[in-house]
Amino acid sequence: MRKSKGLTGLLLAGMAIMLVACGSKAESKPETLPEGSPAGEAAAGNRDGKDEKEDKGDTIELTVMTNAVEGNLADFFDNRLPQLWAESHPDSRIVLKHEAMPFNDLQGAPLQVRYASGNAPDIQLMTVEMTLTLVEAGYLQELDEYYTDEVRADYFDGIVEGVSTFNHHQYSFMLHRGLELLAYDAAALEEAGIAPPKTPEDLIAAANALNSSDRYAFTAFTDPVDHLIMTWMPFIWGQGGDALNETLDAGALDTPEVIKGLSLIRELATSPAFNPMPSRPGNNGGILGDGETIFQFMPFGQCAMLQRDYADRVEELGVTRYPTPEGMPFVTFGGGWALGASAASKHPQEAKEVAYWMAIESEAIVKEMLADSGNMPCRRSLLKDPEIAAIYEGKLYSMIMNDTEQLDGVRMAYVATSEFNKILIDLIDRTLFETNTPVETIAREQNEKMNTYIAGYQGPKEGLSRRNMGLPADQ
């Protein structure tokens, strides 16, 4: 029986190698918005109707929207962020105001409704999945002027091109990212004399061997939302499969490589070791921490939670790379969070200036977000900060940070339209739960939908090759 839907988990961020560089912006210039776009029309109206406060030389209030609805991060954005701006810009008329929106709303239709109705924030914290949705609707400003050679060099390879760039323009500043990994109960494996699995077949065999009436041996995220793609696409990539063919003009979901990956997913899903109804969303590391499972796919940032909340058990736990077929290059999935400036802001230039300051100039803000999320910085210079480096101490983090091949194997997240993502979500969801339907049939039917989507796709091919397919940015 199918499990009930849980909340989506954290989205992520990740790679790390140390080098140098610090960002500085180029001279600003006025932004030109696309004529006829909803954002362009809203911005034009806003500029024609300046409020009296600005004419009088009073304060300019900019709203920063995040998903920090409670806890330390909410307090930081509510109180510390406006204070940091005022301290570093004593002569500025800008004052910052924080507005929080729950994660699921920030990731879906409620956020888009806000923009479409002309009630957008000035500065937006967003997942990399949502970035393209907002860009395609004309809701975000271009940020090209801030991407100097220094800023580009400071970002780890592939981030600017693979996440922030759309149709040759930059629309966001990436803040932090992570990767998907396999966590496990090291004490249980040691007692059974089983090594951490290296291949999908190893994982299936180990899970079946360790399954018992007391606990299911394997748990993973299964809700039909974007994070489902993050969790399960590595099984398809690992076989050499992907969503589209090499020329990016047709679907490839019915190829032998994809079908092999789906067959492995189906084998796990129909195994007696598969946890059908975990106590919380399947990517929440507390499932492993509480001893509810032995193997679990989970995001990188959950290492911080386990090290903090399960300090008495952390020595009994372990993390390793996603299982990869023998002889195939390792690959996992990377996601994360970014900042953008609304195209409909009443103060568009000021919104860009503050977004740049938050993401590049003020390390305090990124530091706070890294400490809260447990994810990895996207810029090399940040890892030279001792306080930031200290975030990644501890057993579980060290097991990942010392695996340079794993860090190099992170693919960019699917920054795709909702229609594209829905095809992949349904592909995996049906494989997991329509167990009476052969995976070959599911693959063929979903590939037909992909071909229909590609035939009507009007966006730039770079979006398909770099982001929608999850390919490394230099391909």
ABEGO torsion letter per residue (X at the ends): XBBBBBBBBBBBBABBBBBBEBBBBBBBBBBBBBBGBAAAAAAAAAAABBBAAAAAGBBBBBBBBBABABEAAAAAAAAAAAAAAAAABAABABBBBBBBBBAAAAABAAAAAAAAAGABBABBBBBAAAAAAAAAAGABBBAAAABBAAAAAABBBGAAAAAABBGGBBABBBABBBBBBBBBBAAAAAAAGBBBBABAAAAAAAAAAABBAABBABBBBABBBAAAAAAAAAAAAAAGBBABBAAGABBAAABAAAAAAAAAAAAAAABAABBABBABBAABAAAAAAGABABBBBBAAAAAAAAAAAAAAAAABBBBBBBBBBGBBBBBBBBEBBBBBBAABABAAAAAAAAAAAAAABAAAAAAAAAAAGBBBABAAAAABAAAAAAABEAAAAAAAABAAAAAABBBBBBBBAAAAAAAAAAAAAAAABAABBAAAAAAAAAAAAAAAAAABABBAAAAAAAAAGBBAAX
